[in-house]
Amino acid sequence: MARALVTGAEGWLAAQGARKVQLMVRAGNPAATLYGHLGYERQDVEVHGRWLAGPCPDRPDIVGR
């Protein structure tokens, strides 16, 4: 089912004129294996983020300003 969802989304994006798909996958997510089988490659990028308010959902010890 996951494969069908990803390929369906790719088809829709291509029909809209998208030329590239990029996914953000958290470390340890088992879905990363599926994306590799579908031809997705790791990209050399950095992602930066900052919580502006309230605690981080994954790490309640981290609280925004």
LUMVEXRO-532619 format. One record per residue: residue in three letters; residue number from 0; x, z, y of N, C-alpha, C, O, CB in turn. Coordinates in steps of 0.2 Angstrom, whole numbers, plus 5000, padded with zeros to 4 digits. Glycine has a CB too. Layout:
N
+-------+------+------+------+------+------+------+------+------+------+------+------+------+------+------+------+------+
! vexti ! sepa !   nu !   nw !   nv !  cau !  caw !  cav !   cu !   cw !   cv !   ou !   ow !   ov !  cbu !  cbw !  cbv !
+-------+------+------+------+------+------+------+------+------+------+------+------+------+------+------+------+------+
!   ALA !  NUM !    X !    Z !    Y !    X !    Z !    Y !    X !    Z !    Y !    X !    Z !    Y !    X !    Z !    Y !
...
+-------+------+------+------+------+------+------+------+------+------+------+------+------+------+------+------+------+
// end
This chain:
65
+-------+------+------+------+------+------+------+------+------+------+------+------+------+------+------+------+------+
! vexti ! sepa !   nu !   nw !   nv !  cau !  caw !  cav !   cu !   cw !   cv !   ou !   ow !   ov !  cbu !  cbw !  cbv !
+-------+------+------+------+------+------+------+------+------+------+------+------+------+------+------+------+------+
!   MET !    0 ! 5004 ! 5000 ! 4994 ! 5000 ! 5000 ! 5000 ! 5004 ! 5000 ! 5006 ! 5003 ! 4996 ! 5011 ! 4995 ! 5006 ! 5000 !
!   ALA !    1 ! 5010 ! 5004 ! 5006 ! 5014 ! 5004 ! 5012 ! 5017 ! 4997 ! 5014 ! 5018 ! 4995 ! 5020 ! 5020 ! 5009 ! 5011 !
!   ARG !    2 ! 5019 ! 4994 ! 5008 ! 5022 ! 4987 ! 5009 ! 5017 ! 4983 ! 5013 ! 5019 ! 4979 ! 5017 ! 5024 ! 4984 ! 5003 !
!   ALA !    3 ! 5011 ! 4983 ! 5010 ! 5005 ! 4979 ! 5013 ! 5004 ! 4980 ! 5021 ! 5003 ! 4976 ! 5025 ! 4999 ! 4979 ! 5009 !
!   LEU !    4 ! 5004 ! 4987 ! 5022 ! 5003 ! 4989 ! 5029 ! 5009 ! 4986 ! 5034 ! 5008 ! 4984 ! 5039 ! 5003 ! 4996 ! 5030 !
!   VAL !    5 ! 5015 ! 4987 ! 5032 ! 5021 ! 4985 ! 5036 ! 5021 ! 4977 ! 5036 ! 5021 ! 4975 ! 5042 ! 5027 ! 4987 ! 5032 !
!   THR !    6 ! 5020 ! 4973 ! 5031 ! 5020 ! 4966 ! 5032 ! 5014 ! 4964 ! 5036 ! 5014 ! 4959 ! 5039 ! 5020 ! 4963 ! 5025 !
!   GLY !    7 ! 5008 ! 4967 ! 5035 ! 5002 ! 4965 ! 5039 ! 5004 ! 4966 ! 5047 ! 5002 ! 4962 ! 5051 ! 4996 ! 4969 ! 5037 !
!   ALA !    8 ! 5007 ! 4972 ! 5048 ! 5008 ! 4973 ! 5055 ! 5013 ! 4968 ! 5058 ! 5013 ! 4966 ! 5063 ! 5011 ! 4981 ! 5056 !
!   GLU !    9 ! 5018 ! 4966 ! 5054 ! 5023 ! 4961 ! 5056 ! 5020 ! 4955 ! 5057 ! 5021 ! 4951 ! 5062 ! 5028 ! 4960 ! 5050 !
!   GLY !   10 ! 5015 ! 4953 ! 5053 ! 5011 ! 4947 ! 5054 ! 5007 ! 4947 ! 5060 ! 5007 ! 4942 ! 5064 ! 5007 ! 4945 ! 5048 !
!   TRP !   11 ! 5004 ! 4952 ! 5062 ! 5000 ! 4953 ! 5068 ! 5005 ! 4953 ! 5074 ! 5004 ! 4949 ! 5079 ! 4997 ! 4960 ! 5068 !
!   LEU !   12 ! 5011 ! 4956 ! 5074 ! 5016 ! 4956 ! 5079 ! 5018 ! 4949 ! 5080 ! 5019 ! 4947 ! 5086 ! 5021 ! 4961 ! 5078 !
!   ALA !   13 ! 5020 ! 4945 ! 5075 ! 5022 ! 4939 ! 5075 ! 5017 ! 4934 ! 5079 ! 5019 ! 4930 ! 5083 ! 5024 ! 4936 ! 5069 !
!   ALA !   14 ! 5011 ! 4935 ! 5077 ! 5006 ! 4931 ! 5080 ! 5005 ! 4932 ! 5087 ! 5002 ! 4928 ! 5091 ! 4999 ! 4932 ! 5076 !
!   GLN !   15 ! 5007 ! 4938 ! 5090 ! 5007 ! 4940 ! 5097 ! 5013 ! 4938 ! 5100 ! 5013 ! 4939 ! 5107 ! 5006 ! 4948 ! 5097 !
!   GLY !   16 ! 5017 ! 4935 ! 5097 ! 5024 ! 4932 ! 5100 ! 5030 ! 4937 ! 5100 ! 5035 ! 4935 ! 5102 ! 5022 ! 4931 ! 5107 !
!   ALA !   17 ! 5029 ! 4943 ! 5096 ! 5035 ! 4947 ! 5095 ! 5040 ! 4944 ! 5091 ! 5038 ! 4940 ! 5086 ! 5033 ! 4954 ! 5092 !
!   ARG !   18 ! 5046 ! 4944 ! 5093 ! 5052 ! 4941 ! 5089 ! 5056 ! 4946 ! 5085 ! 5060 ! 4944 ! 5081 ! 5056 ! 4938 ! 5094 !
!   LYS !   19 ! 5055 ! 4953 ! 5087 ! 5058 ! 4958 ! 5083 ! 5054 ! 4964 ! 5083 ! 5050 ! 4966 ! 5087 ! 5065 ! 4959 ! 5087 !
!   VAL !   20 ! 5055 ! 4968 ! 5077 ! 5052 ! 4974 ! 5076 ! 5057 ! 4979 ! 5075 ! 5062 ! 4978 ! 5072 ! 5047 ! 4974 ! 5069 !
!   GLN !   21 ! 5056 ! 4985 ! 5079 ! 5061 ! 4990 ! 5078 ! 5057 ! 4997 ! 5076 ! 5052 ! 4998 ! 5079 ! 5065 ! 4991 ! 5085 !
!   LEU !   22 ! 5060 ! 5000 ! 5072 ! 5056 ! 5006 ! 5069 ! 5061 ! 5012 ! 5071 ! 5067 ! 5012 ! 5070 ! 5055 ! 5006 ! 5062 !
!   MET !   23 ! 5058 ! 5018 ! 5072 ! 5061 ! 5024 ! 5073 ! 5059 ! 5028 ! 5067 ! 5053 ! 5030 ! 5066 ! 5060 ! 5028 ! 5080 !
!   VAL !   24 ! 5064 ! 5030 ! 5063 ! 5063 ! 5034 ! 5057 ! 5067 ! 5040 ! 5057 ! 5073 ! 5040 ! 5058 ! 5064 ! 5030 ! 5050 !
!   ARG !   25 ! 5064 ! 5046 ! 5056 ! 5068 ! 5052 ! 5056 ! 5072 ! 5053 ! 5050 ! 5070 ! 5051 ! 5045 ! 5063 ! 5058 ! 5057 !
!   ALA !   26 ! 5078 ! 5056 ! 5051 ! 5082 ! 5058 ! 5046 ! 5079 ! 5061 ! 5040 ! 5075 ! 5066 ! 5041 ! 5089 ! 5062 ! 5048 !
!   GLY !   27 ! 5080 ! 5059 ! 5034 ! 5077 ! 5062 ! 5028 ! 5070 ! 5059 ! 5026 ! 5067 ! 5062 ! 5021 ! 5076 ! 5070 ! 5030 !
!   ASN !   28 ! 5067 ! 5055 ! 5030 ! 5061 ! 5052 ! 5029 ! 5062 ! 5047 ! 5023 ! 5066 ! 5042 ! 5023 ! 5058 ! 5048 ! 5035 !
!   PRO !   29 ! 5058 ! 5048 ! 5017 ! 5059 ! 5044 ! 5011 ! 5057 ! 5037 ! 5013 ! 5059 ! 5032 ! 5009 ! 5055 ! 5047 ! 5006 !
!   ALA !   30 ! 5053 ! 5036 ! 5018 ! 5051 ! 5029 ! 5019 ! 5056 ! 5024 ! 5021 ! 5056 ! 5018 ! 5021 ! 5045 ! 5029 ! 5025 !
!   ALA !   31 ! 5062 ! 5027 ! 5023 ! 5068 ! 5023 ! 5025 ! 5070 ! 5019 ! 5020 ! 5072 ! 5013 ! 5021 ! 5074 ! 5028 ! 5027 !
!   THR !   32 ! 5069 ! 5021 ! 5014 ! 5071 ! 5017 ! 5008 ! 5067 ! 5010 ! 5008 ! 5069 ! 5005 ! 5006 ! 5070 ! 5021 ! 5001 !
!   LEU !   33 ! 5060 ! 5011 ! 5009 ! 5055 ! 5006 ! 5009 ! 5057 ! 5000 ! 5014 ! 5057 ! 4994 ! 5013 ! 5048 ! 5008 ! 5010 !
!   TYR !   34 ! 5059 ! 5003 ! 5020 ! 5061 ! 4998 ! 5025 ! 5067 ! 4994 ! 5024 ! 5067 ! 4988 ! 5025 ! 5062 ! 5002 ! 5032 !
!   GLY !   35 ! 5072 ! 4997 ! 5020 ! 5078 ! 4994 ! 5018 ! 5076 ! 4988 ! 5013 ! 5078 ! 4983 ! 5013 ! 5082 ! 4998 ! 5015 !
!   HIS !   36 ! 5071 ! 4990 ! 5008 ! 5069 ! 4985 ! 5004 ! 5065 ! 4979 ! 5007 ! 5065 ! 4973 ! 5004 ! 5064 ! 4988 ! 4998 !
!   LEU !   37 ! 5062 ! 4980 ! 5013 ! 5058 ! 4975 ! 5016 ! 5063 ! 4971 ! 5021 ! 5060 ! 4967 ! 5025 ! 5053 ! 4978 ! 5020 !
!   GLY !   38 ! 5069 ! 4972 ! 5021 ! 5074 ! 4968 ! 5025 ! 5076 ! 4972 ! 5032 ! 5080 ! 4969 ! 5035 ! 5071 ! 4962 ! 5026 !
!   TYR !   39 ! 5074 ! 4978 ! 5033 ! 5076 ! 4981 ! 5039 ! 5083 ! 4983 ! 5038 ! 5085 ! 4986 ! 5033 ! 5071 ! 4987 ! 5041 !
!   GLU !   40 ! 5087 ! 4983 ! 5044 ! 5093 ! 4985 ! 5044 ! 5094 ! 4991 ! 5049 ! 5091 ! 4991 ! 5054 ! 5098 ! 4979 ! 5045 !
!   ARG !   41 ! 5099 ! 4995 ! 5047 ! 5101 ! 5001 ! 5052 ! 5104 ! 4997 ! 5058 ! 5108 ! 4993 ! 5058 ! 5105 ! 5006 ! 5049 !
!   GLN !   42 ! 5102 ! 5000 ! 5064 ! 5104 ! 4997 ! 5070 ! 5109 ! 5003 ! 5073 ! 5108 ! 5009 ! 5073 ! 5098 ! 4996 ! 5075 !
!   ASP !   43 ! 5114 ! 5000 ! 5077 ! 5118 ! 5005 ! 5081 ! 5115 ! 5007 ! 5087 ! 5117 ! 5004 ! 5092 ! 5125 ! 5002 ! 5081 !
!   VAL !   44 ! 5111 ! 5012 ! 5087 ! 5108 ! 5014 ! 5094 ! 5108 ! 5022 ! 5094 ! 5108 ! 5025 ! 5089 ! 5100 ! 5011 ! 5094 !
!   GLU !   45 ! 5106 ! 5024 ! 5100 ! 5105 ! 5031 ! 5101 ! 5098 ! 5032 ! 5104 ! 5096 ! 5028 ! 5107 ! 5111 ! 5034 ! 5105 !
!   VAL !   46 ! 5095 ! 5037 ! 5102 ! 5089 ! 5039 ! 5104 ! 5089 ! 5046 ! 5108 ! 5092 ! 5051 ! 5105 ! 5083 ! 5039 ! 5099 !
!   HIS !   47 ! 5087 ! 5046 ! 5114 ! 5088 ! 5053 ! 5118 ! 5081 ! 5055 ! 5119 ! 5076 ! 5051 ! 5121 ! 5092 ! 5052 ! 5124 !
!   GLY !   48 ! 5080 ! 5061 ! 5119 ! 5073 ! 5064 ! 5121 ! 5074 ! 5071 ! 5123 ! 5079 ! 5074 ! 5122 ! 5068 ! 5064 ! 5115 !
!   ARG !   49 ! 5069 ! 5073 ! 5127 ! 5068 ! 5080 ! 5130 ! 5061 ! 5082 ! 5130 ! 5057 ! 5079 ! 5133 ! 5072 ! 5080 ! 5137 !
!   TRP !   50 ! 5060 ! 5088 ! 5128 ! 5053 ! 5091 ! 5128 ! 5052 ! 5094 ! 5135 ! 5056 ! 5098 ! 5138 ! 5052 ! 5097 ! 5123 !
!   LEU !   51 ! 5047 ! 5092 ! 5139 ! 5046 ! 5094 ! 5145 ! 5042 ! 5100 ! 5146 ! 5043 ! 5104 ! 5151 ! 5042 ! 5088 ! 5149 !
!   ALA !   52 ! 5038 ! 5102 ! 5141 ! 5033 ! 5108 ! 5141 ! 5032 ! 5110 ! 5134 ! 5031 ! 5106 ! 5130 ! 5027 ! 5106 ! 5146 !
!   GLY !   53 ! 5031 ! 5116 ! 5133 ! 5029 ! 5119 ! 5127 ! 5035 ! 5118 ! 5122 ! 5040 ! 5115 ! 5123 ! 5023 ! 5115 ! 5125 !
!   PRO !   54 ! 5033 ! 5121 ! 5116 ! 5038 ! 5121 ! 5111 ! 5038 ! 5114 ! 5107 ! 5033 ! 5111 ! 5107 ! 5037 ! 5126 ! 5106 !
!   CYS !   55 ! 5044 ! 5113 ! 5104 ! 5045 ! 5107 ! 5100 ! 5041 ! 5108 ! 5094 ! 5042 ! 5113 ! 5091 ! 5052 ! 5105 ! 5098 !
!   PRO !   56 ! 5037 ! 5103 ! 5091 ! 5032 ! 5104 ! 5085 ! 5037 ! 5106 ! 5079 ! 5035 ! 5110 ! 5075 ! 5028 ! 5099 ! 5084 !
!   ASP !   57 ! 5042 ! 5103 ! 5079 ! 5047 ! 5103 ! 5073 ! 5051 ! 5109 ! 5073 ! 5053 ! 5112 ! 5068 ! 5051 ! 5097 ! 5071 !
!   ARG !   58 ! 5053 ! 5112 ! 5079 ! 5057 ! 5117 ! 5080 ! 5055 ! 5122 ! 5086 ! 5056 ! 5121 ! 5091 ! 5064 ! 5114 ! 5082 !
!   PRO !   59 ! 5050 ! 5127 ! 5084 ! 5047 ! 5131 ! 5088 ! 5052 ! 5135 ! 5092 ! 5051 ! 5138 ! 5098 ! 5043 ! 5136 ! 5085 !
!   ASP !   60 ! 5059 ! 5136 ! 5090 ! 5064 ! 5139 ! 5094 ! 5066 ! 5135 ! 5100 ! 5070 ! 5138 ! 5104 ! 5070 ! 5141 ! 5089 !
!   ILE !   61 ! 5064 ! 5129 ! 5100 ! 5066 ! 5125 ! 5106 ! 5060 ! 5124 ! 5111 ! 5055 ! 5121 ! 5109 ! 5069 ! 5117 ! 5104 !
!   VAL !   62 ! 5061 ! 5126 ! 5117 ! 5055 ! 5126 ! 5121 ! 5057 ! 5122 ! 5128 ! 5063 ! 5123 ! 5130 ! 5053 ! 5133 ! 5123 !
!   GLY !   63 ! 5053 ! 5118 ! 5130 ! 5054 ! 5114 ! 5136 ! 5054 ! 5118 ! 5142 ! 5052 ! 5124 ! 5142 ! 5049 ! 5108 ! 5137 !
!   ARG !   64 ! 5056 ! 5115 ! 5148 ! 5056 ! 5119 ! 5154 ! 5049 ! 5121 ! 5156 ! 5048 ! 5124 ! 5162 ! 5059 ! 5115 ! 5159 !
+-------+------+------+------+------+------+------+------+------+------+------+------+------+------+------+------+------+
// end
